[in-house]
C-alpha cells in the first residue's frame, strides 16, 4: 500500500508531524490530504477483507479490519483526526446559557 503510493504517504507523514505541533492551524490541510490517504487505506482494507470473505473466513473479517487499522495507527497515530471540523465561534445555543444559583 505504502510502496504503491509513496509520494502521498511521504507528504502526509511530513504533514502529520507538523500537525502534532500545531493542530489548530493545520486542520484544514490535514483534512484535505488525509482524505486522499484514507481513500487509499480504505481501498487496501477492502482488498484485504474481501479476499478473506471469499476464502470462507468471513467471521474473522472484522478482527482483520481492526488489526489493519491498528497497524496504520502505529505509523500514523493521529489518522483518526482526519475529517474533524473545528469551529472557533461559540454556538448560538451556548452563548446565552447560564446556570442560576439555588438558594437553600
C-alpha positions in Angstrom: 0.0 0.0 0.0 2.7 2.5 1.0 5.1 1.5 -1.8 2.3 2.0 -4.4 1.5 5.5 -3.0 5.0 6.5 -1.8 4.7 10.3 -2.5 1.2 10.6 -1.0 2.3 8.9 2.2 5.6 10.8 2.4 3.8 14.1 2.1 1.2 13.1 4.6 3.8 11.8 7.1 5.5 15.2 7.0 2.2 17.0 7.4 1.3 14.6 10.2 4.4 15.5 12.1 3.7 19.2 11.7 0.1 18.7 12.7 1.2 17.2 16.0 2.8 20.5 16.9 0.1 22.9 15.6 -3.3 21.1 15.4 -5.5 24.2 15.2 -3.9 25.9 12.3 -3.3 22.9 10.1 -6.6 21.1 10.5 -7.9 22.1 7.0 -4.8 21.0 5.2 -4.7 17.8 7.4 -8.3 17.0 6.4 -7.7 17.6 2.7 -4.6 15.5 2.4 -5.9 13.0 5.0 -9.0 12.4 2.9 -6.9 11.1 0.0 -4.8 8.9 2.4 -8.0 7.5 3.9 -9.3 6.6 0.4 -6.1 4.6 -0.2 -6.3 3.0 3.2 -10.0 2.0 2.7 -9.2 0.6 -0.7 -6.5 -1.6 0.6 -8.5 -2.6 3.6 -11.4 -3.6 1.2 -9.0 -5.7 -0.9 -7.7 -7.5 2.2 -11.0 -8.1 3.8 -12.8 -9.2 0.6 -10.2 -11.9 0.0 -10.7 -13.3 3.5 -14.5 -13.3 3.0 -14.1 -15.2 -0.3 -11.9 -17.7 1.4 -14.6 -18.7 3.9 -13.2 -16.7 6.9 -16.0 -14.1 7.0 -16.4 -14.3 10.7 -12.8 -13.1 11.2 -13.0 -10.2 8.8 -14.0 -7.7 11.5 -11.0 -8.5 13.5 -8.7 -8.4 10.5 -10.0 -5.0 9.6 -9.4 -3.7 13.1 -5.8 -5.2 13.1 -5.2 -3.5 9.8 -6.3 -0.1 11.2 -4.2 -0.7 14.3 -1.2 -1.2 12.2 -1.9 2.1 10.3 -2.3 3.8 13.7 1.1 2.6 14.8 2.7 4.6 11.9 0.1 7.5 11.9 -1.3 7.8 15.4 -3.5 10.9 14.5 -5.1 9.4 11.4 -8.4 9.2 13.3 -8.5 13.0 13.5 -8.9 13.3 9.7 -12.3 15.0 9.0 -12.6 16.8 12.3 -14.2 20.2 11.8 -13.0 22.9 14.2 -15.3 25.9 14.8 -13.9 28.9 16.6 -17.2 30.7 17.3 -19.4 29.7 20.2 -22.7 28.3 19.0 -25.9 30.4 19.4 -27.3 27.7 21.7 -24.5 28.0 24.2 -23.9 31.8 24.0 -26.9 32.6 26.2 -26.5 29.7 28.5 -26.2 30.3 32.2 -26.9 28.5 35.5 -28.8 30.1 38.3 -27.6 29.6 41.8 -30.0 27.8 44.0 -30.5 29.3 47.5 -31.2 26.7 50.2 
